[in-house]
Amino acid sequence: MILLNPKQEAFNHLDEKSREIMKKTINHFESRGKKKLKEDYNERVWYEDLLEFLKEKKIFSTLLTPSKYSIDNPDARWDTFRNCDFNEILGFYNLSYWYTWQVSILGLGPIWMSKNEEIKNKTAEFLDNGDIFAFGLSEKTHGADLYSSDMSITPLGDGKYVADGGKYYIGNANQAAFVSTFAKNSETDEYVFFVAEPGHENYDLVQNVVNWESYVAEYALNGYPVTDREILSSGEEAWDSALNTINVGKFNIGWASIGICTHALYEGFNHAANRNLYGKYVTDFPHIKQMFVDAYARLVAMKLFSQRASDYFRSASQDDRRYLLYNPMVKMKVPTQGEVVIDLIWNVIAAKGFEKDTYFHMAAIDIRALPKLEGTVHVNMALIIKFMSNYFFNPGEFESVSKQDSSNCDEFLFNQGPTKGLGKIQFHDYNIAYNSIDTPNVNIFKEQIGALKELLIHATPDKDQAKNMDFLLFLGEMFTLVAYGQLIIEKQNMEDFGTDLLEQIFDFMIRDFSKYSLNLYSKADTTAKQMEYCLKIVKKPVTDKDSFNQFWDNHVYKLKDLYEMNA
Ligand SMILES: Cc1cc2nc3c(=O)[nH]c(=O)nc-3n(C[C@H](O)[C@H](O)[C@H](O)COP(=O)(O)OP(=O)(O)OC[C@H]3O[C@@H](n4cnc5c(N)ncnc54)[C@H](O)[C@@H]3O)c2cc1C
């Protein structure tokens, strides 16, 4: 079973303590039940009881304290392998629960990356005490443009400063123990990260800018006193820790999306498979079967890709920065696929998706948030495109990366180094994966990759096109598909989840490749030669009704009544 089923999952892939954390968390949500979940969601009740549960079981302190800083807790470590499970569980039950964890992770990033040992030890104490954290990067008027940050910190001499300015969209900033705040030194113009505390009288919690269970704050620092002891990093180190923290946060976004889609799929499938119209079950209609097969294949692909990306993240080093392509894909590709999955389910369950008692009602809203967090889709695509040339035309030699499921502390995450030099990063040859598989749909997909490469070689985008994000977007989508498929094949070669599933995944991948190519074809400034290659990319997956029906019986219809949240 690839998809999470909280009522059946034994978490045997984890050690005993981690297994206990996952099971107790599931038990917490299941024993509260769906009625309470939805009441609190609909009434936007702050999740005090969840925070109490997390504190009592010391969950954040176990999962988010690097071993070196742990306070008498032999199980404390930052372990991306088990954190993926926790991400998925929180998303499965409620995105706002996931969000309080996510922004704590972001808030902890600049702290664990800093050289300020006093604050790090204090942070470990706060975690041990059950506290949450916040990441104050965004500002109201600047959005993605971090260079323009206005929050300032002015030196007063003797290691003292005063901070002034506002931050916007900052989760947990109502109750965090520390709010890692990004600013500029008003005298040197250098970037700086320091910690602020919401309880201070010069910390003004202006408002919650969203109408949600979570608190996404606007806060202002008015003559807020800071000393060297609260400074986390300055200059390039501060800038790098902002971006390197987001690299960590990006990875969680895809997992939240997987959790949401999985719960929504169980709920939607149960509804459709038990609903009888004109003497037939809804799941008997051929178009409904197609939608569910697509939703299932896309969701499984989201998870397989993200699992494999976790291997590259955990094994990364200064010499192997391939994660800088795969993480933005977990951030961008996976949650946009999540939106497609939710749309497919919604088209099946129709009016049911509006009902206040359903999980789906919140999934339909919350799934839209994920592509917009930790940089928008466009910002991440702009990043991904930087890797395209080396990926296709200048592969490097790497030892193959095995499944990274050890109980190690992922120290590299807090020691990622300078964020420059992206264009120089090399990847292993994607042909190794693709040439290892000889099945009909994968072979068609290989032809599409060949045609895309021909386009890049013989009808290379000119200077203006290379600067035009509108043009590059669809090229980037096609490149992303190639790397997505590559990691899924690697996962198949490691775990053999079945050729029928792989073929069904490549069925939608071929259709998506064709769609993106047609989009590129239709752009205003695509040349005649480029249009020719675009048409070569357009292909149709193999049609085999028997295989489709077998897939439906063996994989998709098995979802019926498999999981239902406790009332
Ligand atoms: C619910 C929620 C919670 C959040 N929590 C936090 C938090 O805890 N801490 C925090 O610091 N921030 C947080 N954020 C802020 C979030 O990271 C920002 O939304 C994000 O940085 C994008 O900024 P923006 O939405 O203002 O879009 P803008 O930056 O205003 O972008 C506008 C448009 O321009 C495009 N664009 C911008 N720059 C580029 C580029 N270089 N290349 C191509 N296209 C570009 C964007 O894609 C977008 O379509 C949160 C946001 C939300 C909605």
Ligand as a Chemical Component Dictionary entry (heavy atoms), coordinates in Angstrom:
data_LIG
# 
_chem_comp.id                   LIG 
_chem_comp.type                 NON-POLYMER 
_chem_comp.pdbx_formal_charge   0 
_chem_comp.three_letter_code    LIG 
# 
loop_
_chem_comp_atom.comp_id 
_chem_comp_atom.atom_id 
_chem_comp_atom.alt_atom_id 
_chem_comp_atom.type_symbol 
_chem_comp_atom.charge 
_chem_comp_atom.model_Cartn_x 
_chem_comp_atom.model_Cartn_y 
_chem_comp_atom.model_Cartn_z 
_chem_comp_atom.pdbx_ordinal 
LIG C1  C1  C 0 -1.193 31.546 4.375   1  
LIG C2  C2  C 0 0.179  32.137 4.193   2  
LIG C3  C3  C 0 1.133  31.950 5.155   3  
LIG C4  C4  C 0 2.409  32.509 5.031   4  
LIG N1  N1  N 0 3.334  32.332 6.025   5  
LIG C5  C5  C 0 4.519  32.983 5.970   6  
LIG C6  C6  C 0 5.429  32.949 7.073   7  
LIG O1  O1  O 0 5.177  32.310 8.097   8  
LIG N2  N2  N 0 6.591  33.650 6.984   9  
LIG C7  C7  C 0 6.901  34.378 5.872   10 
LIG O2  O2  O 0 7.965  34.999 5.849   11 
LIG N3  N3  N 0 6.054  34.431 4.801   12 
LIG C8  C8  C 0 4.877  33.753 4.828   13 
LIG N4  N4  N 0 4.003  33.823 3.759   14 
LIG C9  C9  C 0 4.352  34.656 2.595   15 
LIG C10 C10 C 0 4.621  33.858 1.353   16 
LIG O3  O3  O 0 5.877  33.265 1.422   17 
LIG C11 C11 C 0 4.470  34.855 0.185   18 
LIG O4  O4  O 0 3.128  34.749 -0.166  19 
LIG C12 C12 C 0 5.377  34.608 -0.959  20 
LIG O5  O5  O 0 6.659  35.033 -0.605  21 
LIG C13 C13 C 0 4.960  35.324 -2.230  22 
LIG O6  O6  O 0 4.716  36.675 -1.991  23 
LIG P1  P1  P 0 3.336  37.357 -2.492  24 
LIG O7  O7  O 0 2.246  36.362 -2.229  25 
LIG O8  O8  O 0 3.215  38.668 -1.847  26 
LIG O9  O9  O 0 3.502  37.476 -4.054  27 
LIG P2  P2  P 0 4.357  38.592 -4.845  28 
LIG O10 O10 O 0 5.789  38.487 -4.451  29 
LIG O11 O11 O 0 3.704  39.921 -4.712  30 
LIG O12 O12 O 0 4.257  38.084 -6.319  31 
LIG C14 C14 C 0 3.282  38.569 -7.270  32 
LIG C15 C15 C 0 3.403  37.757 -8.544  33 
LIG O13 O13 O 0 4.680  37.994 -9.158  34 
LIG C16 C16 C 0 5.341  36.767 -9.422  35 
LIG N5  N5  N 0 6.787  36.894 -9.188  36 
LIG C17 C17 C 0 7.393  37.542 -8.157  37 
LIG N6  N6  N 0 8.730  37.444 -8.260  38 
LIG C18 C18 C 0 9.002  36.702 -9.353  39 
LIG C19 C19 C 0 10.210 36.217 -9.977  40 
LIG N7  N7  N 0 11.414 36.491 -9.481  41 
LIG N8  N8  N 0 10.090 35.454 -11.094 42 
LIG C20 C20 C 0 8.869  35.156 -11.592 43 
LIG N9  N9  N 0 7.695  35.573 -11.049 44 
LIG C21 C21 C 0 7.758  36.341 -9.948  45 
LIG C22 C22 C 0 4.743  35.783 -8.432  46 
LIG O14 O14 O 0 4.799  34.453 -8.918  47 
LIG C23 C23 C 0 3.303  36.248 -8.305  48 
LIG O15 O15 O 0 2.516  35.673 -9.295  49 
LIG C24 C24 C 0 2.729  33.247 3.868   50 
LIG C25 C25 C 0 1.740  33.430 2.877   51 
LIG C26 C26 C 0 0.499  32.891 3.037   52 
LIG C27 C27 C 0 -0.517 33.107 1.957   53 
# 
loop_
_chem_comp_bond.comp_id 
_chem_comp_bond.atom_id_1 
_chem_comp_bond.atom_id_2 
_chem_comp_bond.value_order 
_chem_comp_bond.pdbx_ordinal 
LIG C1  C2  SING 1  
LIG C2  C3  SING 2  
LIG C2  C26 DOUB 3  
LIG C3  C4  DOUB 4  
LIG C4  N1  SING 5  
LIG C4  C24 SING 6  
LIG N1  C5  DOUB 7  
LIG C5  C6  SING 8  
LIG C5  C8  SING 9  
LIG C6  O1  DOUB 10 
LIG C6  N2  SING 11 
LIG N2  C7  SING 12 
LIG C7  O2  DOUB 13 
LIG C7  N3  SING 14 
LIG N3  C8  DOUB 15 
LIG C8  N4  SING 16 
LIG N4  C9  SING 17 
LIG N4  C24 SING 18 
LIG C9  C10 SING 19 
LIG C10 O3  SING 20 
LIG C10 C11 SING 21 
LIG C11 O4  SING 22 
LIG C11 C12 SING 23 
LIG C12 O5  SING 24 
LIG C12 C13 SING 25 
LIG C13 O6  SING 26 
LIG O6  P1  SING 27 
LIG P1  O7  DOUB 28 
LIG P1  O8  SING 29 
LIG P1  O9  SING 30 
LIG O9  P2  SING 31 
LIG P2  O10 DOUB 32 
LIG P2  O11 SING 33 
LIG P2  O12 SING 34 
LIG O12 C14 SING 35 
LIG C14 C15 SING 36 
LIG C15 O13 SING 37 
LIG C15 C23 SING 38 
LIG O13 C16 SING 39 
LIG C16 N5  SING 40 
LIG C16 C22 SING 41 
LIG N5  C17 SING 42 
LIG N5  C21 SING 43 
LIG C17 N6  DOUB 44 
LIG N6  C18 SING 45 
LIG C18 C19 SING 46 
LIG C18 C21 DOUB 47 
LIG C19 N7  SING 48 
LIG C19 N8  DOUB 49 
LIG N8  C20 SING 50 
LIG C20 N9  DOUB 51 
LIG N9  C21 SING 52 
LIG C22 O14 SING 53 
LIG C22 C23 SING 54 
LIG C23 O15 SING 55 
LIG C24 C25 DOUB 56 
LIG C25 C26 SING 57 
LIG C26 C27 SING 58 
# 
